[in-house]
Amino acid sequence: MPQELGDIQLDSRLIEDIGIDSLGTYELVMDAEDRFGIQIADEQLLDVKTVRNVVEFVTTQLECVVNSRSLLLGWAAFRRSE
């Protein structure tokens, strides 16, 4: 039985506790990609089973984006200073 919104915890399971089916998972992924400007491959979803998994995955992807942008900005600043 799906949990009420206030009952959802980091360790809540997407399918068993929250009641998200495969279509719901797909919609969740599409929303995360749009909101955060990240790309999530279908294969990567196999390990996403809990709310904590979702948070950790999105956080990791955002850190990669930030690090990549920082590296590019640093490189561009270096090139301008030459």
Residue pairs with C-beta under 8 A, 6 or more apart in sequence:
1 19
2 17
2 18
2 19
3 12
3 17
3 18
3 19
8 17
8 18
8 51
9 51
10 50
10 51
10 52
10 55
11 50
11 51
11 52
12 18
12 50
12 51
13 49
13 50
14 20
14 24
14 25
14 28
14 48
14 49
14 50
14 51
14 54
15 21
15 49
18 51
20 28
25 45
25 48
28 54
29 40
29 45
32 38
32 40
32 54
32 58
33 39
33 40
36 58
36 61
36 62
36 65
37 65
38 58
38 61
38 62
38 65
39 61
40 57
40 61
44 57
47 53
48 54
48 57
